[in-house]
């Protein structure tokens, strides 16, 4: 159930406090990962630097504009 009235481009499904380790995240795939990361950073996302991730992973963790992280 949407938290707010949806429009053609956006809907918020729930409201939860920002967590250090969120239980829910989105896995997004792109043909040009670097370009997609740059696009999301330009829209207000920010890099998340969790120390538990091993070197050389093939994914990026970003936080949305409210600070909630997604992988």
ZAMI-949065 format. One record per atom (N, C-alpha, C): residue number from 1; atom name; x, z, y. Coordinates in nm, 3 decimals, always signed. Layout:
% ZAMI-949065
<atom NUM, "CA", <X, Z, Y>>;
...
END
This chain:
% ZAMI-949065
<atom 1, "N", <+0.085, +0.000, -0.117>>;
<atom 1, "CA", <+0.000, +0.000, +0.000>>;
<atom 1, "C", <+0.090, +0.000, +0.124>>;
<atom 2, "N", <+0.071, -0.093, +0.214>>;
<atom 2, "CA", <+0.154, -0.097, +0.334>>;
<atom 2, "C", <+0.134, +0.026, +0.422>>;
<atom 3, "N", <+0.245, +0.072, +0.480>>;
<atom 3, "CA", <+0.240, +0.184, +0.572>>;
<atom 3, "C", <+0.178, +0.142, +0.705>>;
<atom 4, "N", <+0.212, +0.022, +0.749>>;
<atom 4, "CA", <+0.161, -0.034, +0.875>>;
<atom 4, "C", <+0.091, -0.165, +0.843>>;
<atom 5, "N", <+0.016, -0.216, +0.937>>;
<atom 5, "CA", <-0.048, -0.345, +0.919>>;
<atom 5, "C", <+0.059, -0.453, +0.909>>;
<atom 6, "N", <+0.059, -0.534, +0.803>>;
<atom 6, "CA", <+0.159, -0.641, +0.791>>;
<atom 6, "C", <+0.129, -0.755, +0.887>>;
<atom 7, "N", <+0.234, -0.832, +0.921>>;
<atom 7, "CA", <+0.212, -0.958, +0.990>>;
<atom 7, "C", <+0.274, -1.068, +0.904>>;
<atom 8, "N", <+0.291, -1.186, +0.958>>;
<atom 8, "CA", <+0.341, -1.297, +0.877>>;
<atom 8, "C", <+0.487, -1.283, +0.838>>;
<atom 9, "N", <+0.562, -1.190, +0.901>>;
<atom 9, "CA", <+0.706, -1.183, +0.875>>;
<atom 9, "C", <+0.754, -1.047, +0.829>>;
<atom 10, "N", <+0.670, -0.944, +0.830>>;
<atom 10, "CA", <+0.721, -0.808, +0.805>>;
<atom 10, "C", <+0.611, -0.716, +0.756>>;
<atom 11, "N", <+0.649, -0.625, +0.665>>;
<atom 11, "CA", <+0.560, -0.517, +0.626>>;
<atom 11, "C", <+0.647, -0.399, +0.582>>;
<atom 12, "N", <+0.613, -0.280, +0.627>>;
<atom 12, "CA", <+0.682, -0.158, +0.585>>;
<atom 12, "C", <+0.596, -0.096, +0.476>>;
<atom 13, "N", <+0.656, -0.075, +0.359>>;
<atom 13, "CA", <+0.579, -0.025, +0.245>>;
<atom 13, "C", <+0.575, +0.127, +0.237>>;
<atom 14, "N", <+0.679, +0.194, +0.285>>;
<atom 14, "CA", <+0.679, +0.340, +0.276>>;
<atom 14, "C", <+0.769, +0.397, +0.384>>;
<atom 15, "N", <+0.755, +0.524, +0.406>>;
<atom 15, "CA", <+0.840, +0.592, +0.502>>;
<atom 15, "C", <+0.906, +0.710, +0.431>>;
<atom 16, "N", <+1.035, +0.707, +0.419>>;
<atom 16, "CA", <+1.110, +0.813, +0.354>>;
<atom 16, "C", <+1.229, +0.849, +0.442>>;
<atom 17, "N", <+1.275, +0.973, +0.435>>;
<atom 17, "CA", <+1.392, +1.009, +0.515>>;
<atom 17, "C", <+1.516, +0.936, +0.464>>;
<atom 18, "N", <+1.611, +0.911, +0.554>>;
<atom 18, "CA", <+1.737, +0.847, +0.517>>;
<atom 18, "C", <+1.811, +0.939, +0.420>>;
<atom 19, "N", <+1.861, +0.882, +0.311>>;
<atom 19, "CA", <+1.932, +0.957, +0.208>>;
<atom 19, "C", <+2.075, +0.907, +0.199>>;
<atom 20, "N", <+2.170, +0.995, +0.162>>;
<atom 20, "CA", <+2.307, +0.953, +0.141>>;
<atom 20, "C", <+2.317, +0.853, +0.028>>;
<atom 21, "N", <+2.243, +0.874, -0.078>>;
<atom 21, "CA", <+2.241, +0.787, -0.194>>;
<atom 21, "C", <+2.096, +0.748, -0.223>>;
<atom 22, "N", <+2.045, +0.642, -0.161>>;
<atom 22, "CA", <+1.905, +0.606, -0.182>>;
<atom 22, "C", <+1.877, +0.569, -0.327>>;
<atom 23, "N", <+1.757, +0.603, -0.373>>;
<atom 23, "CA", <+1.717, +0.572, -0.509>>;
<atom 23, "C", <+1.659, +0.432, -0.520>>;
<atom 24, "N", <+1.611, +0.378, -0.410>>;
<atom 24, "CA", <+1.552, +0.245, -0.410>>;
<atom 24, "C", <+1.639, +0.155, -0.323>>;
<atom 25, "N", <+1.669, +0.038, -0.376>>;
<atom 25, "CA", <+1.748, -0.057, -0.299>>;
<atom 25, "C", <+1.706, -0.199, -0.336>>;
<atom 26, "N", <+1.753, -0.293, -0.260>>;
<atom 26, "CA", <+1.725, -0.434, -0.287>>;
<atom 26, "C", <+1.854, -0.502, -0.329>>;
<atom 27, "N", <+1.848, -0.580, -0.434>>;
<atom 27, "CA", <+1.959, -0.667, -0.473>>;
<atom 27, "C", <+1.925, -0.806, -0.423>>;
<atom 28, "N", <+2.003, -0.856, -0.329>>;
<atom 28, "CA", <+1.980, -0.988, -0.272>>;
<atom 28, "C", <+2.093, -1.080, -0.313>>;
<atom 29, "N", <+2.061, -1.202, -0.347>>;
<atom 29, "CA", <+2.161, -1.300, -0.388>>;
<atom 29, "C", <+2.159, -1.416, -0.290>>;
<atom 30, "N", <+2.278, -1.468, -0.256>>;
<atom 30, "CA", <+2.289, -1.579, -0.163>>;
<atom 30, "C", <+2.398, -1.674, -0.211>>;
<atom 31, "N", <+2.380, -1.802, -0.185>>;
<atom 31, "CA", <+2.481, -1.900, -0.224>>;
<atom 31, "C", <+2.608, -1.884, -0.141>>;
<atom 32, "N", <+2.596, -1.834, -0.017>>;
<atom 32, "CA", <+2.712, -1.808, +0.069>>;
<atom 32, "C", <+2.704, -1.662, +0.112>>;
<atom 33, "N", <+2.761, -1.574, +0.030>>;
<atom 33, "CA", <+2.749, -1.431, +0.054>>;
<atom 33, "C", <+2.805, -1.390, +0.190>>;
<atom 34, "N", <+2.922, -1.440, +0.227>>;
<atom 34, "CA", <+2.984, -1.402, +0.355>>;
<atom 34, "C", <+2.894, -1.439, +0.473>>;
<atom 35, "N", <+2.836, -1.559, +0.469>>;
<atom 35, "CA", <+2.747, -1.602, +0.577>>;
<atom 35, "C", <+2.622, -1.515, +0.583>>;
<atom 36, "N", <+2.568, -1.479, +0.467>>;
<atom 36, "CA", <+2.448, -1.395, +0.465>>;
<atom 36, "C", <+2.478, -1.255, +0.518>>;
<atom 37, "N", <+2.593, -1.201, +0.481>>;
<atom 37, "CA", <+2.633, -1.069, +0.534>>;
<atom 37, "C", <+2.646, -1.077, +0.685>>;
<atom 38, "N", <+2.712, -1.180, +0.735>>;
<atom 38, "CA", <+2.726, -1.197, +0.881>>;
<atom 38, "C", <+2.590, -1.206, +0.948>>;
<atom 39, "N", <+2.497, -1.279, +0.885>>;
<atom 39, "CA", <+2.361, -1.294, +0.942>>;
<atom 39, "C", <+2.292, -1.158, +0.948>>;
<atom 40, "N", <+2.300, -1.081, +0.840>>;
<atom 40, "CA", <+2.235, -0.950, +0.836>>;
<atom 40, "C", <+2.299, -0.853, +0.935>>;
<atom 41, "N", <+2.431, -0.858, +0.948>>;
<atom 41, "CA", <+2.498, -0.773, +1.047>>;
<atom 41, "C", <+2.453, -0.811, +1.188>>;
<atom 42, "N", <+2.434, -0.940, +1.212>>;
<atom 42, "CA", <+2.386, -0.986, +1.342>>;
<atom 42, "C", <+2.245, -0.940, +1.373>>;
<atom 43, "N", <+2.167, -0.913, +1.269>>;
<atom 43, "CA", <+2.030, -0.864, +1.286>>;
<atom 43, "C", <+2.022, -0.712, +1.298>>;
<atom 44, "N", <+2.138, -0.645, +1.287>>;
<atom 44, "CA", <+2.138, -0.500, +1.306>>;
<atom 44, "C", <+2.178, -0.418, +1.186>>;
<atom 45, "N", <+2.203, -0.482, +1.071>>;
<atom 45, "CA", <+2.251, -0.408, +0.955>>;
<atom 45, "C", <+2.392, -0.355, +0.984>>;
<atom 46, "N", <+2.437, -0.262, +0.903>>;
<atom 46, "CA", <+2.574, -0.211, +0.917>>;
<atom 46, "C", <+2.634, -0.191, +0.778>>;
<atom 47, "N", <+2.767, -0.203, +0.770>>;
<atom 47, "CA", <+2.836, -0.182, +0.643>>;
<atom 47, "C", <+2.828, -0.036, +0.601>>;
<atom 48, "N", <+2.816, -0.011, +0.471>>;
<atom 48, "CA", <+2.818, +0.123, +0.415>>;
<atom 48, "C", <+2.943, +0.133, +0.329>>;
<atom 49, "N", <+3.024, +0.235, +0.352>>;
<atom 49, "CA", <+3.150, +0.251, +0.278>>;
<atom 49, "C", <+3.138, +0.371, +0.187>>;
<atom 50, "N", <+3.083, +0.347, +0.066>>;
<atom 50, "CA", <+3.074, +0.454, -0.032>>;
<atom 50, "C", <+3.202, +0.454, -0.114>>;
<atom 51, "N", <+3.267, +0.565, -0.123>>;
<atom 51, "CA", <+3.396, +0.574, -0.190>>;
<atom 51, "C", <+3.386, +0.561, -0.342>>;
<atom 52, "N", <+3.269, +0.574, -0.400>>;
<atom 52, "CA", <+3.252, +0.569, -0.545>>;
<atom 52, "C", <+3.259, +0.428, -0.603>>;
<atom 53, "N", <+3.255, +0.324, -0.521>>;
<atom 53, "CA", <+3.259, +0.188, -0.573>>;
<atom 53, "C", <+3.402, +0.148, -0.604>>;
<atom 54, "N", <+3.423, +0.082, -0.717>>;
<atom 54, "CA", <+3.558, +0.041, -0.755>>;
<atom 54, "C", <+3.609, -0.073, -0.666>>;
<atom 55, "N", <+3.739, -0.095, -0.669>>;
<atom 55, "CA", <+3.801, -0.206, -0.596>>;
<atom 55, "C", <+3.750, -0.339, -0.651>>;
<atom 56, "N", <+3.740, -0.438, -0.566>>;
<atom 56, "CA", <+3.710, -0.573, -0.609>>;
<atom 56, "C", <+3.568, -0.601, -0.654>>;
<atom 57, "N", <+3.471, -0.521, -0.613>>;
<atom 57, "CA", <+3.332, -0.548, -0.652>>;
<atom 57, "C", <+3.284, -0.677, -0.588>>;
<atom 58, "N", <+3.186, -0.741, -0.649>>;
<atom 58, "CA", <+3.136, -0.869, -0.598>>;
<atom 58, "C", <+3.006, -0.852, -0.519>>;
<atom 59, "N", <+2.985, -0.735, -0.463>>;
<atom 59, "CA", <+2.866, -0.711, -0.382>>;
<atom 59, "C", <+2.902, -0.633, -0.258>>;
<atom 60, "N", <+2.811, -0.630, -0.164>>;
<atom 60, "CA", <+2.829, -0.553, -0.042>>;
<atom 60, "C", <+2.712, -0.457, -0.029>>;
<atom 61, "N", <+2.737, -0.340, +0.027>>;
<atom 61, "CA", <+2.630, -0.244, +0.054>>;
<atom 61, "C", <+2.613, -0.239, +0.205>>;
<atom 62, "N", <+2.490, -0.264, +0.247>>;
<atom 62, "CA", <+2.457, -0.264, +0.389>>;
<atom 62, "C", <+2.344, -0.166, +0.414>>;
<atom 63, "N", <+2.342, -0.108, +0.531>>;
<atom 63, "CA", <+2.232, -0.021, +0.574>>;
<atom 63, "C", <+2.145, -0.099, +0.672>>;
<atom 64, "N", <+2.015, -0.073, +0.666>>;
<atom 64, "CA", <+1.926, -0.139, +0.760>>;
<atom 64, "C", <+1.939, -0.075, +0.898>>;
<atom 65, "N", <+1.862, -0.121, +0.993>>;
<atom 65, "CA", <+1.874, -0.072, +1.130>>;
<atom 65, "C", <+1.835, +0.074, +1.145>>;
<atom 66, "N", <+1.762, +0.130, +1.045>>;
<atom 66, "CA", <+1.729, +0.272, +1.047>>;
<atom 66, "C", <+1.834, +0.357, +0.974>>;
<atom 67, "N", <+1.935, +0.291, +0.914>>;
<atom 67, "CA", <+2.041, +0.363, +0.845>>;
<atom 67, "C", <+2.021, +0.378, +0.696>>;
<atom 68, "N", <+1.915, +0.320, +0.640>>;
<atom 68, "CA", <+1.893, +0.328, +0.496>>;
<atom 68, "C", <+1.974, +0.219, +0.428>>;
<atom 69, "N", <+2.047, +0.253, +0.325>>;
<atom 69, "CA", <+2.139, +0.160, +0.260>>;
<atom 69, "C", <+2.070, +0.077, +0.153>>;
<atom 70, "N", <+2.119, -0.046, +0.136>>;
<atom 70, "CA", <+2.078, -0.136, +0.029>>;
<atom 70, "C", <+2.201, -0.203, -0.025>>;
<atom 71, "N", <+2.199, -0.228, -0.154>>;
<atom 71, "CA", <+2.313, -0.296, -0.216>>;
<atom 71, "C", <+2.287, -0.444, -0.221>>;
END
